[in-house]
Amino acid sequence: MPRLLRAAGLVMVPVLLIAGCNSSTTGTDDSPARPGASVSDDPIKIGGIVSKTTASGYSKADTDLGAKARFMMANDEGGVNGREIDYIGAEDDFQDPARTITAARKLVQQDKVFAVVPVSTVTIGGSADFLRDNKTPYIGWGTLPAFCDKEYGYGYNGCLVPSPGRTVSTSWPGLLADVLGGNGQGRSVAILAQDNDAGKFGLRTYQQAFPGAGFTVSYGKATVPGTAVPTDWSPWVGEIMTSNNGKAPDAVVAIMQTPGNIGLFTALKRAGFQGILSDATDYDPALLKQAASREALQDVHVFVQNMPFESPLPEMAKFKEYISKAKGSPVTEWNQSMMVGWNSADLFVAIAKKAGPNLTVESFQAAAANFQDHYPLVGDRKFPQGRTESFGCAAMVQLKGEEYSITSPYKCFPTVPFT
């Protein structure tokens, strides 16, 4: 996974994907019949849409692997209420809206899938109406409006794109408060984001979330160029270092892609910053192979919206076991894309089991309407709440030397109003 581009799709900060949402391309099925599985003992056919290939070189291909692994485990355990899952793999949409709708049409009209799982593309917005019109459930990481307030769309950890009048999670500030001794009261934080729609939305979100955990936002700007990494960080560093009544803040939160984080954190360290540095994109073993990034990100606390791979939980052991089994060879490096595919598939399996042996779209939707459980790799899953708000669960990890360690355990946090 290319170092400079990996963060574009990680979106541990939900807002990093919003700019890619496209809602201009829609379509409807000309046939009145709903394609897909119905009441029978036949396998449940599932297919996904994943941006395996992109113009930038960034790939989410391992999302496909993650889903394949989870469905494989389900079949090994007897299927869904006795029915096997026929996972036909994920279509590559090349992160292009036109190809996304083509992939959706193929899966629904030709392959006749029951559901589209996983969905891991920033261009799914243009296909949401088509999937709705064809009564096709779809599941992915809820980082886009297509997973919020949509009848057939589900985010495996809820809706991460709050609308005004809804709520925003306090998980990131809550975890930072833990790192700082358990309380954000009296603590200050500086938030820096990129000058684009995603950065501005992220800034707005966290300017409201951090005070909810007791922090004072001493600095908040979305002024870093979104198209090129600055070579001179002194304007931002100078402002940040004096933002807390002439002093440096207790923490600096970067809502940027990895190249920007590296530049900012390096400059802050050179300026003598002694507080907490945090971002939401730099949890990737590939960083450990490159001396420059490894050095720049030392001691940085990374916000992680799934159970960290270092967890000793048996569910994490199963995840690793089946990732290797699905790949057909031992896997020793884990990434967020794998987890996105796995967790998307797991939510489908959990809802489908609740729907009972007579699985139809109607029974699936009815089961999902009031679905609640606890899955350790995601936390508390609740619908219909998950249609409008995040489940609010996350952890904090820190890079020390050549290893990540968990600095604040995975747990769920309350929400605060978002205006």
Secondary structure as UniProt FT lines:
FT   TURN            3..6
FT   HELIX           7..10
FT   HELIX           14..20
FT   STRAND          44..50
FT   TURN            55..56
FT   HELIX           62..76
FT   TURN            77..79
FT   TURN            81..82
FT   STRAND          85..92
FT   TURN            94..95
FT   HELIX           97..105
FT   HELIX           106..110
FT   STRAND          115..120
FT   TURN            122..123
FT   HELIX           124..127
FT   HELIX           128..133
FT   TURN            134..135
FT   STRAND          138..140
FT   HELIX           145..147
FT   STRAND          153..155
FT   TURN            156..157
FT   TURN            164..165
FT   STRAND          167..169
FT   HELIX           171..179
FT   TURN            180..181
FT   TURN            185..186
FT   STRAND          188..194
FT   HELIX           197..212
FT   TURN            213..214
FT   STRAND          216..224
FT   HELIX           234..241
FT   TURN            242..243
FT   TURN            245..246
FT   STRAND          251..255
FT   HELIX           258..270
FT   TURN            271..272
FT   STRAND          276..279
FT   HELIX           285..289
FT   HELIX           291..296
FT   TURN            297..299
FT   STRAND          301..304
FT   TURN            309..310
FT   HELIX           314..327
FT   HELIX           336..355
FT   HELIX           361..369
FT   STRAND          372..375
FT   TURN            376..378
FT   STRAND          379..382
FT   TURN            383..384
FT   HELIX           385..387
FT   STRAND          393..400
FT   TURN            401..402
FT   STRAND          403..412
FT   STRAND          415..417
//
